[in-house]
Amino acid sequence: MKHFEIYKKDPATGALYPEGQRRKKGLARILEIVVRDFWQLLGSGLIATAAALPYGLCIMLFLPSNALGLLILSCVVTGALASVFGMNLLDTILRCLRDEAGFWSFQYKKSLKNNTLPAALFGAVFGPLFAVDLAGLSLAVRRGQSVFQVEFLVISIIFLLGFALNLAIQIPLMQLPVSALLKNAFLLFRGNLGRSLMAVAALIGYAALFVLLPATLSFLLIVSNLWLPMLTAAFLLYGCVERNFSIESRILQGNNLDPFL
């Protein structure tokens, strides 16, 4: 795997980039990352997609039958599995966003070692929560319940995903107590509501494309798999995390007093 660019820090000034060089913004920044780090994203994305398949199959099998107990139990296990490798994908994406150096295979193994337990706990909790919300929405639609009830369930799913994204993005970046991570996730979600909702919309829109056009987009699923929606969501949320926690300056300073990775 190629060794992508290290931070270009001026020891005298502490500047992150050489004079005249700045990070691109918006779509140009996403394209820059995709072109530069495509193979890292593709590798991590394929592994995460394969790990997420059992979770998707459990929802497809148990959701139509209203077998809520089996749905919850299966989603605890498969959600934990999907989350472990999904968190590794997120770690790869965050390293790309901050232009951090490192051989992909080495960094992937390091992330797997450091993040397996918190990622598994995250998936074991939010996997069944999302499945239960989805089951409630499916049941409400099939029974023809009121528009208000359906809208309430849709909003609850959107807010659950928004909160989960703001929690997940912290796990590869810092080691904090669960209470601190939850508090940070709430504050980040509240303070960055617009971008959080845009990130959720990106995930839901991407999933909807493959539900509506599975045959047409089957090849795209192999190429873009989970890394493309996750890159979009992380790009929308990372700026707020960086502004609040100064991740990059802590890494550059080599601050060993704080447990940042």
C-alpha positions as CSV (number, residue, x, y, z in Angstrom):
1,M,0.0,0.0,0.0
2,K,1.2,3.4,-0.8
3,H,2.5,5.6,2.0
4,F,0.4,8.7,1.9
5,E,1.6,12.2,2.8
6,I,2.7,13.0,6.3
7,Y,1.8,16.3,7.9
8,K,4.1,19.0,6.6
9,K,4.8,20.8,9.8
10,D,7.2,23.7,10.0
11,P,9.2,23.2,13.2
12,A,9.8,26.9,13.6
13,T,6.2,28.1,13.2
14,G,4.2,24.9,13.8
15,A,2.3,25.5,10.6
16,L,0.5,22.4,9.2
17,Y,1.2,23.1,5.6
18,P,3.9,24.8,3.5
19,E,3.3,28.4,2.5
20,G,0.6,28.7,-0.1
21,Q,-0.7,25.1,0.4
22,R,-4.2,24.8,2.0
23,R,-6.7,22.0,2.2
24,K,-9.4,22.1,-0.4
25,K,-13.0,22.6,0.7
26,G,-16.3,20.9,-0.1
27,L,-16.5,18.5,-3.0
28,A,-13.0,19.3,-4.1
29,R,-11.7,18.1,-0.8
30,I,-13.7,14.8,-1.1
31,L,-12.4,14.2,-4.6
32,E,-8.8,14.9,-3.5
33,I,-9.1,12.3,-0.8
34,V,-10.8,9.7,-3.1
35,V,-8.1,10.1,-5.8
36,R,-5.2,10.0,-3.3
37,D,-6.4,7.3,-0.9
38,F,-8.8,5.2,-3.1
39,W,-7.2,1.9,-2.4
40,Q,-7.1,2.4,1.4
41,L,-10.8,3.4,1.3
42,L,-11.7,0.5,-1.0
43,G,-9.9,-2.1,1.2
44,S,-11.4,-1.0,4.5
45,G,-14.8,-0.5,2.8
46,L,-14.9,-4.0,1.4
47,I,-14.1,-5.6,4.8
48,A,-16.7,-3.4,6.5
49,T,-19.3,-4.3,3.9
50,A,-18.7,-8.0,4.3
51,A,-18.9,-7.7,8.1
52,A,-22.2,-5.8,7.8
53,L,-23.9,-8.4,5.6
54,P,-25.0,-10.7,8.5
55,Y,-26.7,-7.6,10.2
56,G,-28.5,-6.8,7.0
57,L,-29.6,-10.4,6.5
58,C,-31.0,-10.6,10.1
59,I,-33.1,-7.5,9.5
60,M,-34.3,-9.0,6.2
61,L,-35.2,-12.3,7.8
62,F,-36.8,-11.3,11.1
63,L,-38.3,-7.9,10.3
64,P,-41.2,-9.1,8.1
65,S,-42.1,-11.9,10.5
66,N,-42.4,-9.5,13.6
67,A,-40.0,-11.9,15.5
68,L,-38.9,-9.1,17.7
69,G,-37.0,-11.3,20.2
70,L,-35.0,-13.0,17.5
71,L,-34.4,-9.7,15.8
72,I,-33.0,-8.1,18.9
73,L,-30.7,-11.0,19.8
74,S,-29.4,-11.5,16.3
75,C,-28.7,-7.8,15.9
76,V,-26.8,-7.6,19.2
77,V,-24.2,-10.1,17.8
78,T,-24.2,-9.1,14.1
79,G,-24.3,-5.4,15.1
80,A,-21.2,-5.8,17.2
81,L,-19.4,-7.6,14.3
82,A,-20.4,-4.9,11.8
83,S,-19.4,-2.1,14.2
84,V,-15.9,-3.5,14.8
85,F,-15.0,-3.4,11.1
86,G,-17.1,-0.3,10.4
87,M,-15.2,1.5,13.1
88,N,-11.9,0.5,11.3
89,L,-13.3,2.0,8.1
90,L,-14.1,5.2,10.0
91,D,-10.6,5.2,11.4
92,T,-9.2,5.0,7.9
93,I,-11.4,7.8,6.7
94,L,-10.5,10.0,9.6
95,R,-6.8,9.5,8.9
96,C,-7.4,10.4,5.3
97,L,-9.3,13.6,6.4
98,R,-6.4,14.7,8.6
99,D,-3.8,13.7,6.0
100,E,-2.0,11.4,8.4
101,A,0.9,9.3,7.4
102,G,0.9,5.5,7.7
103,F,0.9,2.3,5.8
104,W,-2.7,1.2,5.6
105,S,-2.2,-2.4,6.7
106,F,-0.2,-1.3,9.8
107,Q,-2.7,1.4,10.7
108,Y,-5.7,-1.0,10.1
109,K,-4.2,-3.6,12.5
110,K,-3.5,-0.9,15.1
111,S,-7.0,0.4,14.9
112,L,-8.4,-3.1,15.2
113,K,-6.4,-3.7,18.3
114,N,-7.3,-0.4,20.0
115,N,-11.0,0.0,19.0
116,T,-12.4,-3.6,19.0
117,L,-14.0,-3.5,22.4
118,P,-15.6,0.0,22.3
119,A,-16.7,-0.6,18.7
120,A,-18.3,-4.0,19.6
121,L,-20.1,-2.4,22.6
122,F,-21.3,0.4,20.3
123,G,-22.7,-2.0,17.8
124,A,-24.2,-4.3,20.4
125,V,-26.3,-1.3,21.7
126,F,-27.1,0.7,18.6
127,G,-27.5,-2.3,16.3
128,P,-30.7,-3.6,18.0
129,L,-31.9,-0.1,18.8
130,F,-31.9,0.8,15.1
131,A,-33.5,-2.6,14.3
132,V,-36.3,-2.1,16.8
133,D,-37.0,1.4,15.5
134,L,-37.1,0.0,12.0
135,A,-39.5,-2.8,13.1
136,G,-41.8,-0.2,14.7
137,L,-41.9,1.9,11.6
138,S,-42.5,-1.2,9.4
139,L,-45.4,-2.3,11.7
140,A,-46.9,1.2,11.7
141,V,-46.9,1.4,7.9
142,R,-48.4,-2.1,7.5
143,R,-51.2,-1.4,10.0
144,G,-52.0,2.0,8.4
145,Q,-51.4,3.9,11.6
146,S,-51.7,7.7,11.7
147,V,-49.4,9.9,9.8
148,F,-48.3,11.5,13.2
149,Q,-47.1,8.1,14.5
150,V,-45.2,7.3,11.3
151,E,-43.6,10.7,11.3
152,F,-42.6,10.3,15.0
153,L,-40.9,7.0,14.2
154,V,-39.1,8.4,11.2
155,I,-37.8,11.4,13.3
156,S,-36.7,9.0,16.1
157,I,-34.7,7.0,13.6
158,I,-33.1,10.1,12.1
159,F,-32.2,11.4,15.6
160,L,-30.9,8.0,16.7
161,L,-28.6,7.9,13.6
162,G,-27.5,11.5,14.2
163,F,-26.5,10.8,17.8
164,A,-24.9,7.5,16.9
165,L,-22.7,9.2,14.2
166,N,-21.5,11.8,16.6
167,L,-20.7,9.1,19.2
168,A,-19.0,6.8,16.6
169,I,-16.7,9.5,15.3
170,Q,-15.1,10.0,18.7
171,I,-14.2,6.3,19.3
172,P,-11.3,6.1,16.8
173,L,-10.0,9.6,17.9
174,M,-9.9,9.4,21.7
175,Q,-10.2,7.2,24.7
176,L,-12.7,8.6,27.1
177,P,-15.1,7.2,29.7
178,V,-18.5,6.2,28.3
179,S,-20.2,9.0,30.1
180,A,-17.9,11.6,28.5
181,L,-18.4,10.1,25.1
182,L,-22.2,10.2,25.5
183,K,-22.1,13.8,26.8
184,N,-19.8,14.9,23.9
185,A,-22.1,13.1,21.4
186,F,-25.1,15.0,22.7
187,L,-23.3,18.4,22.6
188,L,-21.9,17.7,19.2
189,F,-25.2,16.7,17.8
190,R,-27.0,19.7,19.3
191,G,-24.3,22.2,18.3
192,N,-23.8,20.8,14.9
193,L,-27.4,19.8,14.1
194,G,-27.5,20.9,10.5
195,R,-24.4,19.0,9.4
196,S,-25.5,16.0,11.5
197,L,-28.8,15.8,9.7
198,M,-27.0,16.2,6.4
199,A,-24.8,13.2,7.3
200,V,-27.8,11.1,8.2
201,A,-29.5,12.2,4.9
202,A,-26.4,11.0,3.0
203,L,-26.5,7.6,4.6
204,I,-30.3,7.2,4.2
205,G,-30.1,8.5,0.6
206,Y,-27.3,6.1,-0.3
207,A,-29.1,3.1,1.2
208,A,-32.4,4.1,-0.6
209,L,-30.6,4.1,-4.0
210,F,-29.6,0.5,-3.6
211,V,-33.1,-0.5,-2.3
212,L,-34.8,1.1,-5.2
213,L,-32.2,0.2,-7.9
214,P,-30.4,-2.9,-6.7
215,A,-29.6,-4.4,-10.1
216,T,-28.6,-1.1,-11.8
217,L,-26.2,-0.1,-9.0
218,S,-24.8,-3.5,-8.1
219,F,-21.4,-2.7,-9.6
220,L,-21.3,0.6,-7.8
221,L,-21.9,-1.2,-4.5
222,I,-18.7,-3.2,-5.1
223,V,-16.6,-0.1,-5.9
224,S,-18.1,2.4,-3.4
225,N,-19.6,0.0,-0.9
226,L,-19.7,1.6,2.6
227,W,-16.7,3.9,2.3
228,L,-18.5,6.5,0.1
229,P,-21.4,7.3,2.4
230,M,-19.2,7.1,5.5
231,L,-16.6,9.4,3.9
232,T,-19.4,11.9,3.2
233,A,-20.8,11.7,6.7
234,A,-17.4,11.9,8.4
235,F,-16.4,14.9,6.2
236,L,-19.5,16.7,7.4
237,L,-18.9,16.0,11.0
238,Y,-15.1,16.0,11.4
239,G,-14.7,19.8,11.2
240,C,-16.8,20.3,14.3
241,V,-14.9,17.6,16.2
242,E,-11.6,19.2,15.2
243,R,-12.7,22.6,16.3
244,N,-13.8,21.4,19.7
245,F,-11.1,18.9,20.5
246,S,-8.1,20.1,18.4
247,I,-7.3,16.6,17.4
248,E,-4.6,17.4,14.8
249,S,-2.7,19.9,17.0
250,R,-2.6,17.3,19.8
251,I,-1.3,14.6,17.5
252,L,1.4,17.0,16.1
253,Q,2.5,18.1,19.5
254,G,2.9,14.5,20.6
255,N,0.9,15.1,23.7
256,N,1.2,11.9,25.7
257,L,-0.8,13.3,28.6
258,D,-4.1,12.9,26.8
259,P,-5.1,9.5,25.4
260,F,-5.6,10.6,21.8
261,L,-4.6,8.1,19.2
